[in-house]
Each structure stands twice: as C-alpha cells, then as structure tokens.
C-alpha cells in the first residue's frame, strides 16, 4: 500500500491491539533477508510521551498512539514491514538500501506521525526521532547480522535524541567510530573515578558593571593517562604530554546514558565542598560556587544524602553552593521535582535553572519551579545584533526575571559589545571568555583569590 497524504486519523483504539514483540519483528525481517539480502531497519520514538500523557490525559495519549500506529501502517508499502512493540517505540524494515530512497521513506513515516499528532492533540504537534541502519548486499555477506543492525539502530536513535534538529540519524562509518570511542569511555569511567582523573575547573562569574568577581561555576575535565611507551622510564610525568584531555562533550552523553553521571555529580560536589573548606583554612574568603546537576541525580536518594553529608562535613554555609539544573530535569516531573528542590533549598543550597531558553517548555517550567537564579543560555548572545529579534527576546526574559525577583546570569559573554548589551539590560552577573576560560581550581585560587577580602577586579 502506498503513501496516503490526506489521511483522517481514527479515534478508535483498535490499533492498540496490533502490538507485536521485538522478537516477532526480528523473525519477520530475517525471513525477508533470507530471500533477499540487504535492506534498512529503522526505529521511531516519540519525544516526551510521558509528558503528553500527563498534560493531555491517558485517554488522549492512547488515542495518539492508536493514531500514529494507523498513520504509519497506512504509509507502509507492500514490501515493507511495520511493527509497534509497545510504548512509543515503532520499528520499520525497508527492503532497499539506497540511502536517499530510505530517507524519503522514513520522512514519509515521520510526516504521517506528525500530522496525526497535530490532529489529535489539537495543533500541539508531538515530535519524533528516528534512528536507521542500512545493510547492502555486500555488507550483508560480511556477518553484518540483524542483531548487530538492531544494536546500531538504537545507537543512532540515541544520537537523534541528543541532536533533535536532525530527526533522522543513520548509523554509518562516522557514527561507528563515535560508538567505539564511547565504548572506550564507558570501559574507563569507573577506573578514572578511582584514579582521580576527573579534575575540578572553575570559570568566573562577574559583575559586568564593576567587573568584580562574584562567584564561579565548577566544571569537570577528564585527564586520561596516555599509555606509557617506556614502562622502565623514571621520568617525571608531564601533564601536558602524558595525559589526554577528553572533552566533556565526548564523555558526558555516555555518562548520562549509563547513569554514571550521578556518581560523577556526587564526586564533583565533594570536590567543591573540599575547595571551599581549604580556602577557609588558608584565610581566603570563599566565593559562591555552582555545580551542575545531571538529569537523573536529582531523583536519586544517594545524591540527596551526599548533599546532606557535604553540607555537614565541609561546614558549608547557606548559599555558598548553587545547584544548576536543566529545565528538562523537571520536565514531566514538576510536582516531584518541586518537593525535592524545596528539601534541598531547606538544606541551604541555592537552585539555578541552567540554559534557560534552550528548551521548548521554558516558561511553563519557570512558572511552576521554585528557583533562586535564572541562567540564560549563551545562544541568545551568539551572533546577536543591535535591535535584533534575539536582543528583544533577551530583554523580555530579563524583564520577566526582574518582575519575578529572580537574579540572572548570562552565559557566553565573549566581547565588549556583549558586555555593553547585558549591562544595558540590567543583568547583575555574567560569565564568558571575555573574562576567563575555565581554569584549574589551583590556578583559579592563585590568580583570582589572593585579594579575596576586596574581591578580584578584571582588567579588560
């Protein structure tokens, strides 16, 4: 059956009876591959389906699922396979291996799903991701099994979720290389934590009017030792030569996926507590520090216990540590998140919403979450021109925050023009390369904390 463009979605829930297991889908695909090697496997996933259920109700969520199943089934060609395996997960097999053709077919499935979602949700369109892998007849003879294809297609789906601007991700040689890199990271992360390879870095937060230091954000850098070419060498290690600096963008997505990010969060929280205590012991007046909180940590009891332990063990004063949370942390869990955040605030920690404006639910989250600070995403300053739309949006956000009595921090201040702009908007705190890149805690202490009583003033 070919593509149907003007399809009217049913309200019937009958399609929900068409659920198949992944094993049944595998068997059907294997039978096709036995007859004709080569083809494409794709998996589709709906963004924030849990939130849709909570916002529109379970009945509407079921109607949406039924509509999507019907819409995608209608667009299936005779030689293709479609399978709903439960939840918001849908599989497709296409018996062609030309990439352009496969992309066109996947886009057709996505259009069908998007249109029916808009119809059922009354113009609130759901978003979909798709991961795909292609096996041509040549690769099919090289032990590229269906099992491996299914593993690779899920990896491609995860990449589609990380970069929502590109709804379809194909698993190819480049993505395979990245998968191998991430596997290496995953194998090394436990050892790296034991060997203290994760280092504390700080980036200053500055008053744009006085250019005085107001605080800092704690960041993590991973220095992995290089393999020693000469095991018998007695030479002292050279940090510049003997370590590989792994960028956060390379390891944090892996840590998020495996759940290791929560353990790293706890480790960095302890590092920050230890630094604040060491400053006090040296007679240095501490400045407020902020630490990033991963998506899962907030909802883990072990992290809450670590917050209590750090506060007591390092004698942290109220307001000295701010927890930076992404708005997506609370997405779909606003009530629970508010309860936890209230408990955390009662311990004496401040709460900052990080990267505000980078998500599509910012105002809704801001209205319902109790926070102490708003950290505005650097994307607003990137490429901004005087009188531009971005400037007007930033001005509106700043006014809203002022009306709500929420202090703001603007990220990404890299030029004097940026500084002039944020000053004109009344922002009291900024962060960016104009003042300093992130540097090690030791260098930060030496460079900025010597005159802690008066506060370091930046000279631009």
ROBAKOL-239844 format. One line per 8 residues: number of its first residue (from 1); their letters; for each residue x, y, z of C-alpha. Coordinates in Angstrom, 3 decimals. Example, Ala and Ser with C-alpha at 12.3 -4.5 7.8 and 13.67 -1.06 7.14 Angstrom:
BEGIN
1> as> 12.300 -4.500 7.800 | 13.670 -1.060 7.140
END
This chain:
BEGIN
1> xxxxxxxx> 0.000 0.000 0.000 | 1.473 3.373 -0.983 | 1.713 6.654 0.880 | -1.537 8.375 1.816 | -1.161 12.087 2.351 | -4.634 13.240 3.389 | -5.392 10.566 5.954 | -8.065 11.189 8.586
9> xxxxxxxx> -6.958 9.769 11.966 | -9.418 7.477 13.721 | -10.457 7.820 17.334 | -10.770 4.037 17.629 | -8.266 2.318 19.924 | -8.350 -0.876 17.841 | -4.776 -0.324 16.541 | -3.501 -0.801 20.111
17> xxxxxxxx> -4.363 -4.485 19.714 | -1.736 -4.762 16.957 | 1.205 -4.813 19.351 | 3.976 -7.251 18.416 | 7.113 -8.263 20.243 | 10.552 -7.228 19.009 | 11.284 -10.939 18.572 | 8.357 -11.261 16.145
25> xxxxxxxx> 9.680 -8.286 14.185 | 13.154 -9.848 14.074 | 11.793 -13.127 12.753 | 9.831 -11.334 10.023 | 12.897 -9.321 8.974 | 15.119 -12.411 8.969 | 12.707 -14.170 6.617 | 12.927 -11.192 4.257
33> xxxxxxxx> 16.726 -11.105 4.434 | 16.944 -14.818 3.668 | 15.050 -14.220 0.417 | 16.907 -11.024 -0.470 | 19.991 -9.845 1.487 | 20.172 -6.146 2.280 | 17.755 -3.516 3.494 | 17.215 -0.871 6.157
41> xxxxxxxx> 15.981 -1.146 9.731 | 14.646 1.960 11.481 | 13.237 2.695 14.917 | 10.984 5.648 15.757 | 10.465 7.179 19.183 | 8.128 9.939 20.393 | 9.584 12.820 22.362 | 8.266 13.249 25.914
49> xxxxxxxx> 5.351 10.826 25.520 | 5.122 10.625 29.319 | 4.619 14.392 29.474 | 1.896 14.182 26.797 | 0.066 11.598 28.914 | 0.326 13.842 31.978 | -0.693 17.032 30.158 | -3.490 15.733 27.918
57> xxxxxxxx> -4.584 12.681 29.903 | -4.087 8.954 29.436 | -7.115 8.639 27.147 | -5.709 11.231 24.757 | -2.318 9.521 24.944 | -3.891 6.212 23.919 | -5.692 7.932 21.045 | -2.392 9.435 19.929
65> xxxxxxxx> -0.677 6.040 19.964 | -3.537 4.454 18.045 | -3.484 7.289 15.515 | 0.271 7.053 14.992 | 0.100 3.269 14.555 | -2.653 3.642 11.955 | -0.939 6.535 10.154 | 2.380 4.709 9.866
73> xxxxxxxx> 0.665 1.467 8.835 | -1.194 3.363 6.091 | 2.092 4.711 4.728 | 3.752 1.300 4.675 | 4.443 -0.060 1.208 | 3.639 -3.668 0.407 | 7.239 -4.873 0.612 | 7.953 -3.039 3.895
81> xxxxxxxx> 7.389 -4.151 7.480 | 5.954 -2.029 10.296 | 5.796 -3.053 13.940 | 4.640 -1.356 17.138 | 6.417 -3.074 20.042 | 4.720 -1.137 22.847 | 5.049 2.257 24.487 | 6.134 4.890 21.976
89> xxxxxxxx> 8.529 2.643 20.034 | 7.905 1.705 16.384 | 10.076 -0.361 14.020 | 10.180 -0.347 10.221 | 12.005 -2.546 7.708 | 12.577 -1.256 4.155 | 13.843 -3.745 1.581 | 16.014 -1.175 -0.234
97> xxxxxxxx> 19.484 0.052 0.618 | 19.768 3.286 -1.367 | 20.241 5.926 1.354 | 18.300 8.697 -0.390 | 15.371 6.382 -1.023 | 15.396 5.115 2.568 | 15.482 8.689 3.892 | 12.477 9.621 1.746
105> xxxxxxxx> 10.531 6.664 3.087 | 11.428 7.470 6.706 | 10.433 11.100 6.187 | 7.091 9.844 4.894 | 6.527 7.856 8.098 | 7.515 10.907 10.169 | 5.099 13.151 8.272 | 2.278 10.727 8.881
113> xxxxxxxx> 3.027 10.560 12.601 | 3.376 14.349 12.894 | 0.108 15.079 11.080 | -1.956 12.685 13.117 | -0.442 14.022 16.349 | -1.418 17.570 15.419 | -4.966 16.433 14.629 | -5.412 14.522 17.890
121> xxxxxxxx> -3.602 16.997 20.165 | -5.462 19.950 18.641 | -2.494 21.680 16.968 | 0.041 20.714 19.664 | 2.281 18.565 17.493 | 4.338 15.752 19.025 | 7.984 15.393 17.988 | 9.504 12.149 16.741
129> xxxxxxxx> 13.042 10.797 16.435 | 14.312 8.131 14.069 | 17.460 6.022 14.021 | 18.278 3.908 10.975 | 20.888 1.487 9.701 | 21.350 0.199 6.153 | 22.814 -3.152 5.155 | 23.589 -3.526 1.458
137> xxxxxxxx> 24.129 -6.976 -0.111 | 27.913 -6.612 0.132 | 27.922 -5.852 3.865 | 25.218 -8.459 4.415 | 27.681 -11.156 3.380 | 30.255 -9.927 5.897 | 28.486 -11.204 9.007 | 26.554 -7.966 9.491
145> xxxxxxxx> 23.843 -9.731 11.423 | 20.360 -8.444 12.155 | 21.249 -8.462 15.846 | 24.094 -6.013 15.177 | 21.801 -3.921 12.994 | 19.304 -3.622 15.854 | 22.088 -2.613 18.256 | 23.348 0.008 15.826
153> xxxxxxxx> 19.882 1.362 15.090 | 19.295 2.023 18.802 | 22.629 3.852 18.987 | 21.555 6.014 16.027 | 18.257 6.730 17.809 | 20.134 7.940 20.896 | 22.111 10.334 18.687 | 18.868 11.626 17.166
161> xxxxxxxx> 17.650 12.387 20.707 | 20.876 14.222 21.572 | 20.618 16.402 18.454 | 16.879 16.993 17.916 | 17.493 19.343 14.985 | 18.206 16.264 12.865 | 15.222 13.933 13.212 | 16.782 11.030 11.274
169> xxxxxxxx> 20.193 9.610 12.128 | 21.843 6.899 10.063 | 24.378 4.564 11.595 | 27.420 4.838 9.316 | 31.226 4.651 9.480 | 31.483 8.003 11.263 | 28.867 7.051 13.829 | 30.519 3.657 14.245
177> xxxxxxxx> 33.783 5.420 15.094 | 31.942 7.502 17.687 | 30.338 4.375 19.114 | 33.790 2.812 19.568 | 35.007 6.000 21.289 | 32.031 5.935 23.647 | 32.584 2.252 24.388 | 36.164 3.113 25.337
185> xxxxxxxx> 34.897 5.901 27.599 | 32.393 3.552 29.230 | 35.090 0.962 29.928 | 37.386 3.574 31.506 | 34.971 5.661 33.593 | 34.941 3.568 36.798 | 38.728 3.340 36.852 | 39.051 7.061 36.110
193> xxxxxxxx> 36.966 7.934 39.163 | 39.088 5.680 41.392 | 42.313 7.143 39.986 | 41.059 10.729 40.456 | 41.376 11.628 36.783 | 38.363 13.965 36.903 | 39.688 17.429 37.730 | 37.864 20.445 39.114
201> xxxxxxxx> 37.924 23.518 36.867 | 36.335 26.904 37.565 | 35.023 29.691 35.343 | 34.478 33.117 36.950 | 31.104 34.808 37.332 | 31.497 38.570 37.089 | 29.545 41.760 37.797 | 29.514 43.390 34.319
209> xxxxxxxx> 29.344 46.914 35.786 | 32.215 46.755 38.296 | 33.961 43.733 36.680 | 34.423 42.280 40.136 | 34.485 38.555 40.766 | 31.151 37.378 42.192 | 31.467 33.595 42.081 | 32.380 30.713 39.803
217> xxxxxxxx> 30.928 27.692 38.065 | 32.541 24.337 38.828 | 33.227 22.254 35.724 | 34.796 18.853 35.197 | 37.732 17.944 32.956 | 38.954 14.391 32.379 | 42.700 13.839 32.084 | 43.265 10.253 30.954
225> xxxxxxxx> 46.874 8.974 31.140 | 48.470 8.046 27.841 | 49.833 4.505 27.551 | 53.452 4.592 28.727 | 55.707 3.745 25.763 | 58.570 3.020 28.132 | 57.471 1.162 31.297 | 61.013 1.369 32.719
233> xxxxxxxx> 61.249 5.136 32.339 | 61.821 7.091 35.566 | 60.956 10.446 34.035 | 58.548 12.639 35.981 | 55.101 12.766 34.383 | 54.415 15.868 32.305 | 50.694 16.760 32.437 | 50.938 18.421 29.031
241> xxxxxxxx> 52.460 15.359 27.378 | 51.445 12.342 29.441 | 47.686 12.898 29.588 | 44.879 13.054 27.065 | 42.278 15.731 27.762 | 38.880 14.235 26.938 | 36.305 16.963 26.204 | 33.076 16.886 28.282
249> xxxxxxxx> 31.045 16.644 25.095 | 32.698 13.300 24.436 | 32.099 11.677 27.817 | 29.067 13.348 29.429 | 26.488 11.888 26.979 | 27.905 8.427 27.755 | 27.735 9.089 31.497 | 24.131 10.302 31.159
257> xxxxxxxx> 23.162 7.184 29.229 | 24.801 4.771 31.680 | 23.729 6.592 34.850 | 27.363 7.209 35.829 | 26.743 10.964 35.660 | 25.096 10.823 39.089 | 28.238 9.344 40.665 | 30.359 11.983 38.957
265> xxxxxxxx> 27.976 14.687 40.220 | 28.480 13.449 43.772 | 32.254 13.371 43.314 | 32.361 16.941 41.955 | 30.084 18.159 44.758 | 32.576 16.782 47.276 | 35.451 18.429 45.378 | 33.662 21.782 45.588
273> xxxxxxxx> 32.982 21.319 49.302 | 36.629 20.457 49.883 | 37.773 23.540 47.947 | 35.551 25.868 49.977 | 36.900 24.378 53.204 | 40.512 24.663 52.007 | 40.007 28.347 51.180 | 38.741 28.966 54.693
281> xxxxxxxx> 41.724 27.161 56.219 | 44.073 29.381 54.191 | 42.298 32.521 55.355 | 40.717 33.069 51.952 | 37.154 34.338 51.980 | 35.151 31.862 49.853 | 33.076 32.955 46.893 | 29.819 31.186 45.941
289> xxxxxxxx> 30.332 28.201 43.653 | 27.803 26.486 41.413 | 27.819 22.839 40.359 | 25.952 21.176 37.521 | 23.308 18.586 38.243 | 22.675 15.821 35.709 | 19.178 14.765 34.668 | 18.890 11.735 36.938
297> xxxxxxxx> 20.806 12.797 40.051 | 18.067 14.988 41.500 | 15.731 11.999 41.811 | 18.305 9.685 43.416 | 18.303 9.296 47.188 | 22.086 8.784 47.207 | 22.602 12.279 45.767 | 20.349 13.852 48.392
305> xxxxxxxx> 22.345 12.052 51.100 | 25.564 13.372 49.548 | 24.174 16.910 49.692 | 23.490 16.484 53.413 | 26.928 14.952 54.027 | 28.830 17.654 52.104 | 26.992 20.433 53.945 | 27.889 18.958 57.340
313> xxxxxxxx> 31.353 17.539 56.624 | 32.782 20.637 54.919 | 30.813 23.091 57.073 | 29.267 24.763 54.049 | 27.382 27.968 54.794 | 23.934 28.639 53.392 | 24.103 29.992 49.846 | 27.735 29.024 49.233
321> xxxxxxxx> 26.798 26.280 46.762 | 24.277 26.635 43.947 | 22.956 23.607 42.079 | 22.456 24.264 38.369 | 19.627 22.171 36.942 | 18.496 21.918 33.338 | 14.837 22.695 32.740 | 14.496 19.210 31.217
329> xxxxxxxx> 15.336 17.703 34.633 | 11.881 18.585 35.872 | 10.049 18.088 32.588 | 7.196 15.669 33.213 | 8.044 15.505 36.942 | 7.297 19.051 38.088 | 5.437 18.164 41.275 | 8.045 15.652 42.445
337> xxxxxxxx> 10.896 17.941 41.382 | 9.450 20.830 43.389 | 9.208 18.677 46.513 | 12.842 17.589 46.173 | 14.089 21.090 45.364 | 12.270 22.507 48.388 | 14.034 19.944 50.569 | 17.387 20.855 49.002
345> xxxxxxxx> 16.786 24.586 49.463 | 15.937 23.983 53.113 | 19.410 22.447 53.496 | 20.902 25.798 52.439 | 21.615 25.186 48.753 | 20.507 27.615 46.054 | 18.823 26.405 42.845 | 19.630 27.831 39.422
353> xxxxxxxx> 17.868 26.955 36.169 | 20.661 26.438 33.641 | 20.489 27.114 29.879 | 17.136 28.866 30.204 | 15.522 29.295 26.800 | 17.192 26.277 25.193 | 14.070 24.096 25.642 | 10.535 24.497 24.366
361> xxxxxxxx> 8.843 24.493 27.759 | 10.869 27.209 29.480 | 8.019 29.475 30.572 | 5.915 26.576 31.838 | 8.800 25.251 33.940 | 9.676 28.746 35.182 | 6.079 29.291 36.284 | 5.968 26.102 38.336
369> xxxxxxxx> 9.510 25.536 39.634 | 10.790 27.413 42.677 | 14.267 28.635 41.764 | 16.740 31.200 43.117 | 18.517 32.092 39.877 | 17.991 32.072 36.124 | 20.964 31.239 33.914 | 20.312 32.407 30.368
377> xxxxxxxx> 21.606 30.281 27.521 | 24.571 31.669 25.590 | 22.747 31.047 22.301 | 20.962 34.392 22.776 | 24.262 36.310 22.542 | 25.819 34.287 19.734 | 25.653 36.391 16.580 | 23.294 38.912 18.179
385> xxxxxxxx> 22.972 42.313 16.536 | 21.597 45.574 17.883 | 17.822 45.676 17.526 | 17.651 42.016 16.538 | 14.903 39.606 17.489 | 17.308 37.800 19.833 | 18.005 41.067 21.678 | 14.294 41.721 22.156
393> xxxxxxxx> 13.753 38.173 23.449 | 16.672 38.540 25.860 | 15.306 41.895 27.042 | 11.896 40.292 27.647 | 13.433 37.433 29.640 | 15.440 39.883 31.754 | 12.323 41.946 32.479 | 10.350 38.819 33.362
401> xxxxxxxx> 13.063 37.663 35.753 | 13.179 41.110 37.365 | 9.390 41.126 37.810 | 9.622 37.686 39.447 | 12.528 38.890 41.622 | 14.842 36.188 40.245 | 18.534 37.135 39.784 | 20.013 36.332 36.358
409> xxxxxxxx> 23.323 35.110 34.984 | 24.016 35.492 31.261 | 26.389 32.964 29.717 | 28.589 33.424 26.657 | 29.845 36.993 27.184 | 32.840 36.972 24.835 | 33.124 40.553 23.553 | 32.887 44.107 24.869
417> xxxxxxxx> 29.704 44.520 22.819 | 28.182 41.575 24.692 | 29.164 43.183 27.991 | 27.676 46.536 26.984 | 24.431 44.863 25.972 | 23.928 42.865 29.171 | 24.758 45.942 31.263 | 22.100 47.928 29.406
425> xxxxxxxx> 19.579 45.182 30.184 | 20.360 45.327 33.889 | 21.983 41.914 34.250 | 23.896 41.677 37.519 | 26.099 38.683 36.734 | 27.756 37.298 33.599 | 30.087 34.527 32.570 | 32.236 34.069 29.467
433> xxxxxxxx> 35.585 34.060 27.711 | 35.825 37.872 27.869 | 36.899 37.400 31.482 | 38.375 33.907 31.571 | 38.144 30.433 30.159 | 37.619 27.622 32.679 | 40.893 27.013 34.533 | 42.017 24.526 37.169
441> xxxxxxxx> 40.994 25.155 40.775 | 44.659 25.657 41.732 | 45.234 28.245 39.007 | 41.935 29.950 39.848 | 42.944 30.248 43.511 | 46.370 31.621 42.625 | 45.069 34.048 40.021 | 41.811 35.377 41.460
449> xxxxxxxx> 41.624 34.633 45.193 | 44.707 36.322 46.648 | 42.793 39.507 47.470 | 39.589 37.767 48.482 | 38.665 40.429 51.041 | 38.245 43.154 48.415 | 37.334 40.896 45.509 | 39.283 40.460 42.292
457> xxxx> 38.590 43.048 39.597 | 39.066 42.076 35.956 | 41.035 44.364 33.658 | 39.838 44.133 30.054
END
